[in-house]
Amino acid sequence: MKTYVIGLDYGSDSVRAVLIDTQNGAELASEVFWYPRWKEQQYCNPGINQFRQHPLDHIEGLEYTITSVISQSGVAPESIASICIDTTGSSPLPLNSEGKPLALVDGFKENPNALMVLWKDHTAVNEANEINELARNWGGEDYTKYEGGIYSSEWFWAKILHIARQDKAVKEAAHTWMEHCDYITYLLADNPDLKTFKRSRCAAGHKAMWHESWNGLPAEEFLYQLDPYLAELRGNLYDETYTSDEIAGHLNEEWANKLGLTTKTVIAVGTFDAHSGAVGAKVDKHALVRVMGTSTCDIMVADEAVIGGNCVKGICGQVDGSVIPGFIGLEAGQSAFGDVLAWFKSVLDWPIDNLVMTSSILSEDQKSQLKEEIEANFIRTLASQAEKIPLEEAVPIALDWVNGRRTPDANQELKAAFTGVSLGTKAPHIFKALVNAICFGSKMIVDRFEDEGVKIDTVIGIGGVARKSPFIMQTLANVLNMPIKVAESDQAPALGAAIYAAVAGGVYSNVVEASKVMGSDFEAEYFPQANQVKIYADFMEDYKALGEFVEASIKSKKYEFQV
């Protein structure tokens, strides 16, 4: 009997499932579920960078997407060998002692602090600063050294510490915390024991300071100095971690009945979306895979012999087996990529939403049609006009830090800025400046890897931006001065999760073998344009100068305030 696998990919706005033929990687069916509560921005406050998601969005999406792909494909339930889940991260969720999310418990259902703290939530900046300060000065192991040397407010411990200080009720009710990828895996698997359930090596190593050299998570003594609660919590977390080619369990009876599957279906250990996306794009040594969406995650793999004891500074971690077992996985990224352009669109949308759409002159049908046309053509028209602006024409220099900076050298207190704006600056000029900015931010990441001795021979783009915006991809090729290949699959992270599932399910012996057969082909390649590379290199120096000025200004104001 032919065997199939399901990859489930949880992004920031939606979850998508793909059902894949393990013999050739063909996608038989796919389905997307948009989070309804998130779409309404419930539990969020962008003004303070608070972004929370209700687990019901994810649970409802799980059932909807998997039942849909099974129905679409018509394959026999017993032919589904395995399922693997990838998610955003770090996106931790508090659970009670029974393994139930607090958000599903009476008294906590509408409490934002009891929900999943999404990766882009930056409310824990102060707590991240405390972790960094302690790691450098407490006299023991620097637990941040394998995470680029700087702990981020986007990550596990900082977020938990912030919630514990802000909400005593959540702190007392939370028996443990799970990363999103671990929780969805736990929900499906047949091992209800919180202590022995297999947690993701990828999530633990990149976001929770887990490392084999110090026997797992940071020592209790270190965590106690941050807050006694964290030291107590450590005992309710985990000791060992596991790569995503391993079995977390089998599908439990409750979810087998809901999904129309059997309890023989294997559930693989969970992972993060960018890392599975790299696998879906056939990542190899010396290749940088850029997962390009609302933010970016930049993933590489390297032999341990190449990395050795070196700690790559300013990235988001180096973890044995986080991408491909047997290789060191390296992660970097930008806190905002597509979000930079989405922010600009929202600014330009204001008069439309507040004047045109509230006008009594237009009928509701006319407003609806106009809104649809704007949504379909807004970015496309801006990009088209921006592309026509000669490089010699005055275009502002912008920073891409609208949501802080993830890499190199995480600093979520930074803000974006413009310079060179004049009366001749129009919307397409600003759009072009922002496209340049996100590409310059990408160049900073590439330069950091290479400065640290990690060689890059090729760049692979995956995700919506990579496939839908030739203008951005060509600009990126010119800024990086490197060719960029674009993966053909619309669902590279889900495909990567399916590849992990195929290995956990026993169809293939290892991830490399499976990815060669099942991984995505490439649909396009962008090459640097020699006449533009030098011009962009000069603009890059302007970007660096602006960044140094803004960063110094923020540090100065912070110092003066403290004094």
C-alpha positions in Angstrom: 0.0 0.0 0.0 1.2 3.5 -0.8 2.0 5.7 2.1 1.3 9.4 2.7 2.3 11.9 5.3 0.8 15.2 6.6 2.8 18.3 7.3 1.1 20.9 9.4 2.5 24.4 9.3 1.4 27.1 11.8 2.3 30.6 10.7 1.5 33.9 12.2 -1.9 34.4 10.5 -3.0 30.9 9.5 -2.3 27.2 9.6 -1.9 25.1 6.5 -1.8 21.3 6.0 -0.4 19.4 3.1 -0.9 15.7 2.3 2.2 14.4 0.5 3.0 11.2 -1.4 6.2 9.8 0.2 7.3 8.2 -3.1 7.8 11.4 -5.0 6.9 14.4 -2.8 3.8 15.2 -4.8 1.2 17.3 -3.0 -2.1 15.6 -3.2 -4.1 18.1 -1.2 -3.6 21.3 0.8 -5.8 23.4 3.0 -5.5 26.8 4.9 -7.3 28.0 8.0 -7.1 31.7 8.9 -7.2 32.3 12.7 -10.6 34.1 13.4 -9.7 35.6 16.7 -6.3 36.7 15.5 -7.8 38.2 12.4 -9.8 40.5 14.7 -6.6 41.2 16.7 -8.2 40.1 19.9 -5.9 40.1 22.9 -3.3 42.2 21.1 -2.1 45.7 21.7 0.4 46.8 19.0 1.1 50.0 20.8 3.0 48.1 23.5 4.1 45.3 21.1 1.7 42.8 22.8 0.7 40.0 20.4 -1.2 37.0 21.9 -3.0 34.2 20.3 -5.8 32.0 21.6 -5.1 28.2 21.3 -8.6 27.7 20.1 -7.5 29.3 16.8 -4.9 26.6 16.5 -7.0 23.7 17.7 -9.9 24.6 15.3 -7.4 25.0 12.5 -5.9 21.6 13.2 -9.1 19.7 12.8 -10.3 21.7 9.8 -7.2 21.5 7.7 -6.4 17.8 8.3 -9.9 16.6 7.8 -10.0 18.7 4.6 -6.9 17.3 3.0 -7.9 13.7 3.8 -11.3 14.4 2.3 -9.8 16.1 -0.8 -7.3 13.4 -1.5 -9.6 10.4 -0.9 -6.7 8.3 0.5 -7.4 5.5 3.0 -6.9 6.6 6.6 -4.6 3.7 7.3 -2.3 4.9 4.5 -1.4 8.0 6.5 1.9 6.9 8.0 2.7 10.0 10.1 2.1 13.7 10.9 4.6 16.4 11.9 3.9 19.9 13.2 5.9 23.0 12.7 5.1 26.4 14.2 6.3 29.9 14.8 8.6 30.4 17.8 9.4 31.2 20.3 5.6 31.1 21.1 5.2 29.6 24.6 1.8 28.7 26.2 1.0 28.0 29.9 -0.5 24.7 30.8 -2.0 23.4 34.1 -0.9 20.1 35.8 -3.4 18.2 33.6 -1.7 19.4 30.4 -4.6 21.8 29.5 -3.9 25.3 28.3 -4.9 27.9 30.9 -6.8 29.7 28.1 -9.3 26.8 28.1 -9.7 26.8 31.9 -12.5 28.9 33.6 -11.2 32.1 34.9 -8.5 32.5 32.3 -10.3 32.2 29.0 -10.2 35.9 28.1 -6.9 36.7 29.9 -4.2 37.7 27.4 -1.5 36.6 29.8 -2.9 33.0 29.8 -2.7 32.8 26.0 0.1 31.9 23.7 2.7 34.6 23.6 3.4 34.9 19.9 7.0 35.2 18.6 6.6 38.9 17.7 5.4 39.9 21.2 8.1 42.2 22.6 6.6 43.0 26.0 9.6 41.2 27.7 12.4 43.6 26.7 13.3 44.4 30.3 13.4 40.7 31.2 15.6 39.9 28.3 18.0 42.7 29.4 18.1 41.1 32.9 18.9 37.7 31.5 21.8 39.1 29.4 23.2 41.1 32.3 23.1 38.1 34.6 24.6 35.7 32.0 27.6 38.0 31.7 28.2 38.7 35.3 27.0 35.9 37.6 30.3 34.1 37.6 29.1 30.9 36.0 28.4 29.5 32.6 27.2 32.1 30.0 24.0 30.3 28.9 23.6 32.7 26.0 26.8 31.8 24.2 25.1 29.2 21.8 22.3 31.7 21.1 24.4 34.3 19.6 25.5 35.8 22.9 22.4 38.0 23.3 19.1 36.7 24.7 16.0 38.2 23.0 12.7 39.4 24.3 11.1 37.2 21.6 12.3 34.0 23.4 11.0 31.5 26.0 12.4 32.5 29.4 12.0 36.3 29.0 8.4 35.9 28.0 7.6 33.6 30.9 9.4 35.8 33.4 7.4 38.9 32.1 4.1 37.1 32.5 4.9 35.7 35.9 5.7 39.2 37.2 2.7 40.8 35.6 0.0 38.2 36.5 0.2 36.3 39.8 -2.9 34.2 38.9 -1.3 32.9 35.7 2.0 32.3 37.5 0.3 30.2 40.2 -1.9 28.2 37.8 0.8 27.4 35.3 2.3 24.0 36.1 4.5 24.1 33.0 4.9 26.0 29.7 5.2 24.5 26.2 6.3 25.9 22.9 3.6 26.0 20.3 5.2 23.2 18.3 5.4 21.0 21.4 1.8 21.7 22.5 0.1 20.8 19.2 2.3 17.6 19.1 1.3 16.8 22.7 -2.4 17.4 21.9 -2.3 14.7 19.2 0.1 12.2 20.7 -0.8 9.3 23.0 1.7 10.2 25.8 -0.2 12.5 28.3 2.7 12.5 30.8 4.0 16.1 30.8 7.4 15.1 32.2 8.3 12.3 29.7 6.7 13.9 26.6 9.4 14.5 24.0 10.1 18.2 23.6 11.6 19.8 20.5 15.4 20.1 20.3 14.9 22.9 17.8 12.7 25.0 20.1 14.7 24.2 23.3 18.1 24.9 21.8 17.4 28.0 19.9 15.0 29.7 22.4 15.4 28.2 25.9 19.2 28.0 26.3 19.2 24.2 26.3 22.5 22.7 25.5 24.1 19.3 26.0 27.3 20.7 27.4 25.6 21.9 30.5 23.2 19.0 30.7 20.1 20.7 29.4 18.4 23.9 30.5 20.2 26.6 32.5 21.0 25.6 36.1 18.5 26.3 38.9 21.0 28.6 40.6 21.1 30.8 37.5 17.3 30.9 37.1 16.8 31.5 40.8 18.8 34.7 40.6 16.4 35.9 37.9 13.3 34.8 39.8 12.7 31.9 42.2 9.6 31.0 40.1 11.9 30.1 37.1 14.0 27.8 39.2 10.8 26.1 40.4 9.4 25.9 36.9 12.6 24.2 35.6 11.6 21.0 37.4 8.3 20.9 35.5 9.9 21.4 32.1 12.2 18.8 30.6 15.7 17.4 30.7 16.2 15.7 27.3 15.2 17.0 23.9 14.6 15.3 20.6 15.0 16.0 16.9 12.0 15.9 14.5 12.9 12.7 12.8 12.0 10.9 16.0 8.6 9.6 17.2 6.8 11.6 19.9 4.0 9.0 20.0 1.1 7.7 18.0 -2.2 9.5 17.3 -4.4 9.3 20.4 -7.9 7.8 20.2 -9.7 11.1 20.7 -8.0 12.8 17.8 -8.0 9.7 15.6 -11.8 9.8 15.9 -12.0 13.6 15.2 -9.7 13.4 12.2 -11.0 10.1 10.8 -7.5 8.5 11.1 -6.2 5.5 13.0 -4.2 5.2 16.2 -1.4 3.6 14.1 -0.4 7.0 12.7 2.9 8.2 14.0 3.2 11.7 15.5 6.8 13.1 15.0 8.5 15.5 17.4 7.6 19.1 16.6 9.8 21.8 15.2 9.9 25.4 14.1 8.6 26.6 10.7 11.8 28.1 9.4 13.9 25.0 10.1 11.3 22.7 8.5 11.1 25.2 5.6 14.9 24.8 5.0 14.4 21.0 4.8 11.5 21.5 2.4 13.9 23.6 0.2 16.6 20.9 0.2 19.0 22.8 2.4 22.7 21.8 2.2 26.0 23.0 3.5 27.0 26.5 2.5 23.4 27.3 1.5 21.4 30.1 3.3 17.7 29.5 3.2 15.6 32.6 3.7 12.1 32.0 4.9 10.5 35.3 3.8 7.2 36.3 5.2 6.1 38.8 7.8 9.6 38.4 9.2 12.5 36.3 8.0 14.2 33.4 9.4 17.6 32.6 7.8 18.7 29.0 8.2 22.0 27.2 7.5 23.5 23.8 8.4 27.2 23.1 9.0 29.4 20.2 10.0 30.4 20.2 13.6 34.0 20.0 12.5 33.6 23.4 10.7 31.9 25.1 13.7 33.8 23.3 16.3 33.8 25.2 19.6 33.2 28.5 17.9 30.1 30.5 18.9 28.7 32.5 16.0 28.0 35.9 17.5 24.8 37.8 17.2 22.6 35.1 15.6 19.6 33.2 17.0 21.4 30.1 18.0 23.5 27.1 16.8 21.9 23.8 17.8 23.0 20.2 17.0 20.2 18.6 14.9 17.8 21.5 14.9 17.5 21.3 11.1 19.2 18.0 10.0 20.3 15.5 12.6 24.0 15.2 12.4 24.6 18.8 11.5 24.7 22.0 13.5 21.7 24.2 12.6 22.3 27.9 12.5 19.5 30.5 12.7 19.3 34.2 12.1 16.6 36.5 10.9 14.8 39.9 10.7 12.0 40.8 13.1 10.1 42.4 10.3 10.4 41.8 6.5 6.9 41.7 4.9 5.7 43.5 8.0 7.7 46.5 7.0 5.7 46.9 3.8 2.5 45.9 5.6 3.1 48.8 8.0 3.5 51.3 5.2 0.3 50.0 3.5 -1.6 50.4 6.7 -0.5 54.0 6.9 -1.6 54.7 3.3 -4.9 52.8 4.0 -5.9 55.3 6.8 -7.7 57.8 4.6 -9.4 55.0 2.6 -10.7 53.3 5.8 -11.6 56.5 7.6 -12.9 58.7 4.8 -13.8 56.7 1.7 -15.2 53.6 3.4 -17.2 55.8 5.8 -18.6 58.0 3.0 -22.4 58.1 2.5 -21.9 58.7 -1.2 -20.9 55.1 -2.0 -23.1 52.1 -1.6 -22.0 49.1 0.5 -21.5 47.1 -2.7 -19.4 49.9 -4.2 -17.3 50.1 -1.0 -16.8 46.3 -1.0 -15.7 46.3 -4.7 -13.4 49.2 -4.1 -11.8 47.5 -1.1 -11.3 44.3 -3.0 -9.6 46.2 -5.9 -7.4 48.1 -3.5 -6.3 44.9 -1.7 -5.6 43.2 -5.0 -3.5 46.0 -6.6 -2.1 48.2 -3.8 1.3 46.6 -3.3 1.6 45.5 -6.9 1.1 49.1 -8.2 3.5 50.6 -5.6 6.1 48.0 -6.5 5.7 48.6 -10.2 6.1 52.4 -9.8 9.0 52.0 -7.3 10.8 49.7 -9.7 10.7 52.4 -12.4 12.5 54.9 -10.2 16.1 55.2 -11.5 18.7 54.5 -8.8 20.2 57.9 -9.5 17.0 59.6 -8.4 16.8 60.7 -4.8 15.3 57.9 -2.7 15.3 58.1 1.1 17.4 55.8 3.2 15.3 53.8 5.7 15.9 51.3 8.5 13.9 48.1 8.7 13.6 48.1 12.5 9.8 48.7 12.8 9.7 45.6 15.1 13.2 45.9 16.5 16.2 44.0 15.3 16.6 40.2 15.6 19.9 39.7 13.8 22.7 40.6 13.9 22.8 41.4 17.6 19.2 41.3 18.9 17.9 44.6 20.2 14.1 44.9 20.3 14.3 48.4 21.7 15.4 49.8 18.3 13.0 51.7 16.1 13.0 52.4 12.3 13.9 55.7 10.8 14.1 57.6 7.5 16.6 60.2 6.2 16.7 62.1 3.0 12.9 62.8 2.7 12.1 65.9 0.7 9.1 67.6 -0.9 9.8 65.5 -4.0 9.5 62.2 -2.0 6.3 60.3 -3.1 4.8 57.1 -1.9 6.7 54.9 -4.4 10.0 56.5 -3.3 9.2 55.6 0.3 8.2 52.1 -0.8 11.5 51.7 -2.7 13.4 52.9 0.4 11.6 50.3 2.6 12.4 47.5 0.0 16.0 48.6 0.1 16.0 48.6 3.9 14.8 45.0 4.2 17.4 43.9 1.7 20.1 45.9 3.5 19.1 44.2 6.8 19.4 40.9 5.0 22.9 41.8 3.8 23.9 42.5 7.4 23.0 38.9 8.3 25.0 37.5 5.4 28.0 39.6 6.3 27.8 38.4 9.9 27.8 34.7 9.0 30.8 35.2 6.6 32.7 37.4 9.1 32.3 34.5 11.6 33.7 32.0 9.2 30.5 30.5 7.9 30.8 30.3 4.1 27.7 31.0 1.9 27.8 29.8 -1.7 24.1 30.0 -2.5 20.9 31.7 -1.2 17.5 30.1 -1.4 14.3 32.0 -0.9 11.0 30.5 0.2 7.7 31.9 1.3 5.1 34.3 -0.1 7.5 37.3 -0.6 10.0 35.1 -2.5 7.4 33.8 -4.9 5.3 36.8 -5.4 7.7 39.8 -5.6 10.3 39.7 -8.4 11.1 43.4 -7.6 12.1 42.5 -4.0 14.0 39.4 -5.1 16.0 41.2 -7.8 16.8 44.0 -5.3 18.0 41.4 -2.8 20.2 39.7 -5.4 21.8 43.1 -6.2 22.3 44.0 -2.6 23.7 40.6 -1.6 25.7 40.4 -4.9 24.7 36.7 -5.0 22.3 34.6 -7.1 19.1 33.7 -5.4 17.0 30.6 -6.2 13.3 30.5 -5.3 11.7 27.3 -4.2 8.8 26.2 -6.2 6.6 25.0 -3.3 4.0 27.3 -1.9 4.2 25.4 1.3 7.9 24.7 2.0 7.7 24.6 5.8 4.7 22.2 5.6 6.6 20.1 3.1 9.6 20.1 5.4 7.4 18.9 8.2 6.1 16.2 5.9 9.7 15.1 5.2 10.4 14.8 9.0 7.1 12.8 9.3 8.3 10.4 6.5 11.5 9.7 8.5 9.7 9.3 11.8 7.2 7.1 10.1 9.9 4.8 8.9 9.5 5.5 5.2 13.0 6.9 4.9 16.1 6.3 7.0 17.2 9.9 7.4 16.2 13.5 6.6 18.8 14.0 3.8 17.6 11.0 1.9 13.9 12.0 2.3 14.5 15.6 1.3 16.3 14.6 -2.0 13.1 12.7 -3.0 10.4 14.8 -1.5 11.9 18.3 -1.3 10.9 21.3 -3.5 12.3 22.0 -6.9 13.2 25.6 -7.9 11.1 27.8 -10.1 13.2 30.9 -10.6 16.7 32.3 -10.1 17.7 36.0 -9.8 21.2 37.1 -10.7 23.0 40.3 -9.6 22.9 43.1 -12.1 26.5 44.4 -12.4 25.5 48.0 -13.2 23.5 48.2 -9.9 25.6 46.2 -7.5 28.1 49.1 -6.9 25.3 51.7 -6.4 23.5 49.5 -3.8 26.9 49.0 -2.0 27.1 52.8 -1.6 23.5 52.9 -0.3 24.4 50.1 2.1 27.0 52.4 3.7 24.3 55.1 4.1 22.1 52.4 5.8 24.8 51.5 8.2 25.6 55.1 9.1 21.9 55.8 9.8 21.7 52.6 11.9 24.7 53.6 14.0 23.2 57.0 14.5 19.8 55.7 15.6 21.3 53.1 17.9 23.6 55.5 19.5 20.8 58.0 20.0 18.6 55.4 21.7 21.4 54.3 24.0 22.2 57.9 24.9 18.5 58.7 25.8 18.3 55.5 27.8 21.4 56.4 29.7 20.2 59.9 30.4 16.8 58.6 31.6 18.5 56.2 34.0 20.8 58.9 35.4 
